[in-house]
Amino acid sequence: MTLLRAAGPAALGVGLLAAVCVLALTRGAAPIPAGTAVALVLDRLPGLTLTPDAPATWQRIIIDVRLPRVAAAVLIGAALSGSGAAYQGVFRNPLADPFLLGIAAGAALGASLAIVSPLPIDSYGFGWVPASAFAGAILSVVLVTLLARTGGGVDGVSLILAGVALSSICSAISSFILLTGGQKAQPIFAFIFGGLNTVSWTRVTLALPYVLGGMAVLGLAARALDVLQLDEEQAEHLGLDVARTKVAVLAAASLMAAAAVAVAGIIGFVGLMVPHAVRLAWGGGFRRLLLHSAIYGAAFLVLVDTFARTVIAPEEVPLGIITAFVGGPAFLVIMRSRRRWML
């Protein structure tokens, strides 16, 4: 029965994800029928030869332009939602997410420094960029935690305030680098506003190990995160190594957030909204919460990206702007309904 309860929402999420992926493949400057788009994708799978009747231009649009963008949205949505759920578990605060804690801005600052540095970088999306983004994310976690620590724990109000302040500082430095870095600094625009218009298969495949590795660690730590929702002293009495668990979870979540920033820049509030919605719908057990957050986060970001590139076509709205429009009110609602966490 427990397995069925867990499989139902997951199956619903996978169905929703498949539907929005097909929608994303069909929408754009050149509308393509859903059946043709799916056939073009399946034709590229090993062992399948469908030979769809489609113009060569449609094949290039689907395989080289839209499909990598959909894959990137799936990967980044899952990474941001999964890392947000993990941060909320470690800090026992439903308002924690990579954006509000300053982690995304710290990762973007690290990536910005790598972009304008004299280090050899094969492409601005990777090379030294993900390592620098990860370093910025980890440093942000450490600083926010130290600033929010009062007595023997982490104060919820101080945690959010420290994250917002750190995010503002990091964003200001990134903007200054952009203004003074000349032509070399132009890719920083992608990190500040967030978007998938420059994504490629290379960047998707290079980000995949970061996200999958982080998710594997979080999956193994799911039971420990459940225990961690008790008082830390009680958790230690139950045999949990609290310090080691926190370090492992924060490192994995920060790795995922850094990989997302390296591909798409700062996309706020996804890690806040999706885990909260999943928790309201199906409860807070972290094994289910992490899985469902990843699935529904992926579907959410694919849908948002489709809207971003079609709502005022041929222009494109940065993803960070749309998620801020949706996430800002969501943050206020969550803060009001969960204000006991802030006491």
N, C-alpha and C positions, 0 to 999 in steps of 0.2 A: 504493500500500500504506500509506504514511504517513497519507494522508487517511482511509482506511478504519479504521485503528487509532484515529484521533482521533474519527471519526464514530460508532463503535460505542458507546463509553462515553457520548457526548453523547446519542445516540438512546435509550439505556437510561435515562439521567437524565431526559430529557424525558418518556418514558413513565411513569416513576415519579412525576414531578411532576404529570402529568395525573391519575394514579390517586389521589394523595393530595388533590388539589384537589377531585375529585369526592366523595371520602370526606368532606372537610370541609364541603362543601355539603349533604350528606345528614344529618350528625350534629348533634344539638342537642335542645332541649326539644321541638321539633316534628319528628320524623323525616319525611324526604321521600324518596320513591323516587329512585334515581340517574337513571333515565331522565327523570323529570319535571324534576329539578333541571337536568340538562344541557339539556333542551329550553327551559326558561325562560331560561337564559343565552344560548343560540344565537338565541332569538327576538329578543333585543335587538341582535343584530349587523345592520349595514346589508345589505340585500339578501336577508335571510332572514325568512320569515314562517311560523312553525311552528304558531302558535295552540295551544299546549299546553293540555290540559284540566286545569286546576289552579285551586284556590280563590284568590281575591285575596289572602288572608293569606299563602299560600305564595309568591306572587310578591313580596310586600313582604319576606318573610323572606329569600328568596334574593337579590334584587337590591339591597335597601337595607341588609341586616344582614350576611349571610354572605359575599356576593361581595366587598364592599370589604375585609372582614377577610382573606379569602384573598389578595386582590391585595396588601394591605399585607404579609402574611407572606412572599409571594413576593419582593417588592421588598426587604424588610429582610433576609431570609435571604441573598439574593444579594449585597446590599451588605456585610453583615458578613463573609461568607465570602470575597468578593473582596478586601476591604480587608485581611483577615487574611493571605491569601496574599501580597499586596503587601508588607505589613510584614515578613513572614518573608523575602521576597526581598531587601528593602533592607538589613535588619539581619543577614541570613544566619543566622537563628536560628529554629528550628521552634517555639519557645515564644512568639514574638511574636504578639500579636493585640490588637485595640482595647481589650479588657477588661483584660488583664494589663499593658498598657503605660500604663494610666491614661487613655487617650484617650477612652474612653466616659464615664468619670467626669468628665473635664474638659469634655466636651461637655455633659453633664448639668448641671454647675455653671454653664456659660455660659447654658444655657437657663433655669435657675432664676433667675439674676440678671435675665434679660430679663423673666421672668414677674412679678417683684415690683417692677420698675422703673416709673417714671412714664411711660415711653414709650408712645405709642398702639399697641396690639396688637389686631388684628381678632379673632384667636383665639389661644389659648395654644399651639396646635400650630405656627403659623407667624407671619408678620409679622417682628418682630425676633428671634424665637426661633431660627430656623435660622442666621441670621448670627452670633448670640451663641454658639450651639452650635459652629459651625465655628471661631470665634475660640478658644473653649476647647479644642477638639481640637488646633488648630495649636500653641497655647501649650504644651499637654501634650507634644506630639511634641518640641518644641524643648527643653523642660526635661529630659525623660527622656534625650534624646540627649546633652545637655551633661553631665548627672550621670553617665552611663555611659561617657563618653569617657575613655579612658586612653591616653596616648601618641598614636599615630597612628590608633587604631581605637576601636570600641565594644565594651566587654567584655560578654559574654553574661550573666554572673551579675549584674553591676551594672545592666544594662538591665532585667532582670525585677524586681530589688529596688527600683530607682528607680520603676518603674511601679506596683508594689504600694503603695509608700509614698505616691506622688502620688495614687493612686486612693483611698486611705484619707483623705487630707487633703481632697480634693475632695468625697468623700461626706460627710465630717463637716460641711463648710461648707454643703453642700446641705441636710443634715438640720437644721442650726441655722436656716437660712433658713426651712425648712418649719415649725419650731416657733415662730418669732417673726414670721412673715409674715402670720398671720391667715388669713382666708377666701381672700384673693387667692392665697395660696401653696399651696392645696390641690392644684392640678394637678401640683405637684412630686412627689406620690405616684407618679404614673404614670412619672416618669423614674427614680425610685429603685428601684422594684420591677420595672418593665418589663411591658408588656402591650398588648393590642390592643383592649381593651373599649371605648375611646373613639374608635376610628378611624372615618374618614369618607372618602367619595370625594374631598372637597376636599383633605384632607391627603395622600391617596395621589397625586393628580394634581400637587400642588405639590412633593412630594418626588421625583417621577419624573425631572425634569431634572437634579437633583443627582446621583442615582444613575447615570443613563445617561451623563451627562457624565464622571463619574469613571471609569466602566467603559471609555468610549471612550479616555480617556487611558491607562489601564492596558493596554488592548489594544495600543495603539501602542507602549507601552514594554516589551512582553513580551520581545522579543529582547534589549533592553538589560538586562533583569533577568537573563536567562540569562548574559550576559557578566559581569554584576556578581557572579555567584557565584564568579568567580575572585578572586584578590587584586586590590585596587583599583589597585595600580600596574600589574599586567598588563592590567587592563581599560582603563586610560588608554593604554597602549602599543598596544592594539588600536583606538584611535580613539574610545573612549567618553568623553563628557564626564560623569564620575562625579558631580560636584557638581550639575550641572543635572538629571541623571536622577533623583537622589535627591530633589531638591526637588520635581520634577514628580510623581513617584510618591507621595511622602508627602502632598503637597497633595491629589492626587486621592483617595487612600485615606482621608484625614482628612475630606474633603468627604462621601464616602459614609458613613463612620461617623457623622458629625454629622447627616446626613439621617436615618439610622436611629434615632438617639437622639431627634431631634425628633419622630418619629412614635411610637416605641414605648418610649422610655426605655432603661435599661441592661439589655441582654440579654447575659450573659457567655458566653464559651467557644465560641460558634458559629464565630468566626474562627480558633479554634485547632483544634477537632476536625475540621471538614469538610475544610480544605486538607490536614491531615495524613493523613486517611483516603484522600483522592484521590491524594496523593503515593505512599502505600503501594501503592495499587491500580494506578495507571497511570503512575507516574514523575513526575519533577519539572520537565519542560519547561514554562516559564511560559505559553506560548500555550495549551497544553492545561490546565494547572493552574488558570489564571484562569477559563477557560470552564467546566470541570467543577465547580470550587468554587462558582461562581455558581449553576449548575443544581441541584447536590445540596444546597447550602445553602438554596436556596429550598424544595426538597422537605422537607428536615429541619424547617425552622421551621413550615411548614404543618402537618406531622404533630404537632409539639410543641404548637402552638396548639390544634389539635383536641383533643388529650388534655387540655390545660389547662382548656378550657371544658366538658368532659364528664365528667371523672373523678369530681368530687364535685358534679355539677350539682344544684341551680341555682347553687351557688357556683362561683367561678372561681379557679384557682391562677395567680398571676403567672408570666409566662414566665421571668423571671429566676431564680425559685426552681427551676424544673424544669431549666433548662440548667445551673444550678450543681450540682444533684444528679448530672447526667450528666457535666458538664465537669470537675468537681473530680477524680474518679478518673482521667478521661482525661488530665488534666494531669500527674498523678503517674506514670502509665504512660509518657507521652511523655518526661517529664523523666528517668525511669530508663533508658529505651531509648536516649535521645539525650544521655546525660550528657557525651559527648565534646564537644558543642557548648558545654558550660558550663565547660570547662577553660580 
